[in-house]
Amino acid sequence: SKADIGLIGLAVMGSNLALNIAEKGHTVAVHNRTTSRIDDFVATAKEQGLEEKVIPQADLKAFVDAVAKPRSIIIMVKAGGPVDDMIEQLLPMLDEGDAIIECGNSLYSDTQRRFDYLKPKGIGYLGVGVSGGEEGARHGPSIMVGGAKEQWHNAETVLKAISAKFNGEPCCAYLGEGGAGHFVKTIHNGIEYGDMQMIAEVYGVMRDGLGMEPKACAEVFRKWNQGPLNSYLIEITAHVLDAVDDETGKPLVELILDKAGQKGTGVWSAIAAQTLGVPATAIEGAVAARSISSRKDEREAAEKVYGARHAGKADISLEDLEKALLAGKIVSYAQGFAVMARASEENGWNLPLAEIAKIWRAGCIIRSRFLDQMSAAYQKTDTVNLLMVPDFIELMKQNHGALRKLVAEGALGEFPLICLSSALSYFDSYRQAQGTANLIQGQRDFFGAHGFEIVGRGKDLHGDWPSTLDN
Ligand code: 6PG
């Protein structure tokens, strides 16, 4: 008999997804360009007692024929060119109504292009964001589906079965046409960058401002994990801070080089925010912080020029640090969701914001108690910006004072808080009815006659500016 679904690309994520599918009782045909990977996979499937649900095929055509029609074929290859190559190879072997389901971290505009390319050929294209790392792929990731809706219905049972569950509800949903799924995954990652950076900034204050050892920091994060900050990232932070290096007996975190890697999704979300005209300063700050971190040589040279920061004392309590982190997090999520709302309008996606918060409650890297609160709040309102959603207005009122205190301490104590301070500045700008862009408009009119508006008098007015200047 034929397989319920096919999967191409048996690197770690692909293999784990395939094992997850088999474990949920669905037959999966598998293929990989390097055939030794197929053998390794079959051996693993045997060890886990799942070989009966696996149909290995080293030949691509035989693989396609092994999948029941209309076919759903997951491709899990490197993002970029390899995805396009795979599509071209598959195309002549597929029939109308079949679907390619691409599950990598692809750029959403690439996904949109592939969707548009395949649509007139009668082949459905689903661009699917999968979050949760290797463990998630094996035991239940969060799955963000975009693309061809009819073909989603063919794959729905399998994708929902393998997804994480929150209170029994699958963390897997269809979010919109074209590149919608990969767009949402990109913003998920942007938010992930923000969460990680804000946690790292708070760790910096604990280490340099409060003189805390990693073990003591870990203890605090463990405690916070019992409260409103309860989340996967806070939990793993405690473990990272706790780990000891076998060779030296020192805290591992102190031996790890302070240069952060990045593979692109954070940058894509910052670019999307800017292109859409939606401020996402927390995500932008987090991306900038990773870039600065990677310039270790420059930082070392600059420290010699300006002197080491005073390993000063930060006058802030752990309670305030916790509250500050919560306030920063609210701003960051408000920004990320506002970007999605705008992208949804722009692309006609109709992104369901409450549903997105729901499918992020389990399985993905940013899973948290916070997202449960957030999905509940979004379900009750049409308001797009989280800062204006009733329950979160209360939370923000209770916690922005602590964020303010932290940012002030950071400035005076010379602790960099690029992400948390930009979150605060955004909040202060967002809530300022009378801003300062009146001056910008005056300047623009001065040098470029760009015109300004005076309420009650009209638009496109001009000032009578002096023509002789000193500069
Ligand atoms: C996830 C992660 C995953 C991966 C990212 C990390 O949701 O499971 O986001 O997609 O870990 O690629 O991105 P960086 O390598 O850019 O930190």
Boltz pocket constraint, residues with backbone or C-beta under 6 A from the ligand:
constraints:
  - pocket:
      binder: B
      contacts: [[A, 105], [A, 130], [A, 131], [A, 132], [A, 133], [A, 189], [A, 192], [A, 261], [A, 262], [A, 263], [A, 264], [A, 265], [A, 266], [A, 364], [A, 365]]
      max_distance: 6.0
